[in-house]
């Protein structure tokens, strides 16, 4: 095993699987997680060109049950969930009263309960928020993060690979899920992911992970894993190429979803909709209505960077030498071969092809051009 070991960090049920593959471990949101298994670029390319498997068990998973579970979710997430069909999932945000993002989440609708998948770093914060706003609603919230595990299988060959254990799953529509019972294994498999590629995410009981690995990780004719193990490093470069926001970078409690170009995940008419009973306005709706009406002062944009130097989070974006924004994420794109970044830029300087510069520090600047997001889109 490579990398540091810190005794008070939590470990996922896949830890031994990572260690056997010489993972380099790092601390992430209180978990000991693999950052890579040798090369971030090789892992990135494996997902873009073939298929890779990610351990995402550190992400929070909350179950909501009870008479008012639906009403409670309408109160705490920005997107309408009452019209969701069973076995579908939906991207949404949890906001504070000012419209700032507490987290971005996926909501799953089961027959008699709901499931939310959230970011690992926001697990405790969300539970405290839910407790503070539940009021007199009858809802039982169960934190299933450590009793379950979660993996993602992603890449253009993902669905072909999954036919090794299911003929049904490759036929799932985007943002749909199924519950698959294989012997004593109960898998929740959703057509979702965070890479910009085809694939699924799988939730399963933590206690059956060793058995599930025999199903999920097949060997090729040379006895090597047919599906490449992928760490957090490549997960970040993949999501950045796909233009997907990351909490703590493109999303924070001081950033609203309108500015983040996530208006599709905000139902601003929730406070008027009586289809499912009394209207259920979400927390922060009034602030977001105001931002939407006036237009955001800054917007999330993609930047193509000149040369080979990569901007980092917090660097200043300039127009004619004057500050107009801030970089939130950047990397050398393994797929495109040049540096890319996302940034928040003053609304009047966000048009596609606008020429900007980024202050790299020490009197060094680099040219940047506003480009459409995503930077990379997988072939149809």
C-alpha positions, 0 to 999 in steps of 0.5 A, spaced: 500 500 500 502 506 498 500 513 501 499 516 508 495 512 513 491 516 518 488 512 524 482 517 525 479 517 518 473 513 516 475 508 511 470 505 505 468 498 505 472 498 498 478 500 502 482 493 501 480 493 494 484 499 493 490 497 497 491 491 493 491 495 487 497 500 490 492 506 491 495 512 494 491 515 499 489 522 501 484 525 506 478 527 503 472 530 508 474 525 513 475 519 509 481 515 507 480 515 499 484 513 493 487 519 489 490 515 484 493 508 483 499 511 479 497 516 474 491 520 474 492 522 466 492 514 465 485 513 469 482 519 466 483 516 459 481 510 461 474 513 462 474 517 456 476 511 452 474 505 455 471 504 462 473 505 469 470 504 476 470 509 482 469 508 489 464 514 491 462 511 498 464 517 502 458 521 499 452 522 504 446 518 503 440 520 507 433 516 507 426 520 508 420 516 510 414 518 513 407 522 512 410 528 510 417 526 507 415 529 500 413 535 503 419 536 507 423 535 501 419 540 497 421 545 503 429 543 502 430 542 495 430 547 489 427 543 484 420 540 484 420 533 486 412 531 487 411 530 480 417 525 480 415 518 477 418 512 482 425 509 480 427 516 477 432 521 480 433 528 479 438 533 480 437 539 485 440 544 490 439 545 498 439 553 499 439 557 505 434 563 506 439 568 502 439 563 496 446 560 497 448 553 496 448 549 502 449 543 497 447 540 490 444 533 491 441 527 487 434 525 490 431 518 488 424 516 489 422 509 491 415 507 492 415 508 499 421 513 501 426 517 498 433 517 498 438 523 497 445 523 495 449 529 497 457 531 498 461 528 503 463 534 506 456 537 507 454 531 511 453 534 518 451 540 515 445 538 512 443 533 517 443 540 522 440 544 517 434 538 516 433 538 523 433 546 524 427 546 518 423 540 519 418 543 524 412 539 525 412 535 519 412 527 520 419 525 517 424 520 519 431 521 516 436 516 516 443 517 515 445 511 511 452 513 509 456 508 513 451 502 512 451 502 505 457 503 499 457 506 492 460 505 486 460 508 479 462 505 473 463 510 467 465 510 460 463 509 453 464 501 454 460 501 461 454 499 458 457 493 454 461 491 461 455 491 465 451 486 461 456 481 464 451 481 470 445 484 467 441 485 460 436 490 463 440 495 466 443 498 459 436 499 457 435 504 463 434 511 461 438 517 463 436 519 471 432 512 472 434 507 476 432 500 478 433 495 484 437 489 482 436 483 486 442 478 485 442 472 490 443 476 496 445 482 493 440 488 493 443 493 488 440 500 487 443 502 480 442 509 477 443 511 470 447 517 473 454 519 473 459 525 474 464 524 468 460 526 462 460 519 460 455 514 459 455 509 465 451 508 472 452 509 479 450 503 484 448 503 491 449 497 496 449 494 503 456 495 505 456 488 508 456 485 501 461 489 498 466 483 498 461 479 494 459 484 490 466 486 487 466 479 484 460 481 480 463 488 478 470 487 477 471 482 472 478 479 469 481 479 462 484 474 459 491 476 462 488 476 469 488 483 470 482 487 472 477 489 466 475 495 469 480 500 471 480 503 478 479 510 478 481 515 484 479 522 486 484 525 481 481 523 475 474 524 477 476 531 478 479 532 471 473 528 468 468 533 471 471 539 469 472 537 462 464 535 463 463 542 465 460 540 472 460 544 478 464 541 484 461 544 491 467 548 495 469 551 488 463 552 483 458 552 489 458 555 496 454 558 501 455 565 498 454 562 490 446 562 488 444 557 483 442 562 478 449 565 477 452 558 477 447 556 471 443 551 474 436 554 473 434 548 470 434 545 477 430 551 480 423 551 480 421 558 482 413 557 481 413 552 487 410 557 491 404 557 487 403 550 485 397 547 488 397 540 484 399 536 490 396 540 495 398 546 499 404 550 495 411 548 498 416 554 497 423 552 498 428 555 503 431 561 499 425 561 493 424 569 494 432 571 494 432 566 488 426 570 484 429 576 486 436 574 483 433 571 477 428 578 475 434 582 476 439 578 473 446 575 476 451 580 477 456 574 475 456 568 471 459 561 471 463 560 465 468 556 461 475 559 460 480 556 454 487 558 457 493 560 452 499 556 453 501 550 458 500 554 465 494 552 469 490 557 473 488 555 480 482 556 484 482 563 487 486 567 481 483 573 479 480 574 472 482 580 468 479 584 462 483 590 460 487 589 466 481 590 471 479 585 475 472 582 473 472 575 476 475 569 480 477 562 477 474 556 481 477 550 478 482 549 473 486 543 470 490 541 464 485 537 460 488 530 458 482 529 453 483 536 449 491 537 450 490 545 453 489 548 460 481 549 461 478 553 467 471 555 470 470 562 473 465 567 475 465 573 471 462 579 471 455 578 467 457 584 462 464 580 460 461 573 459 459 572 452 462 567 448 469 568 445 470 574 450 478 575 451 480 575 458 486 574 462 488 570 468 493 573 473 497 567 475 501 571 480 508 574 481 506 579 475 505 573 470 498 573 466 495 568 461 490 569 456 483 566 456 477 566 452 470 565 454 468 558 451 461 554 452 460 549 457 461 543 457 468 543 454 468 536 452 461 532 450 462 525 449 460 522 442 452 520 441 
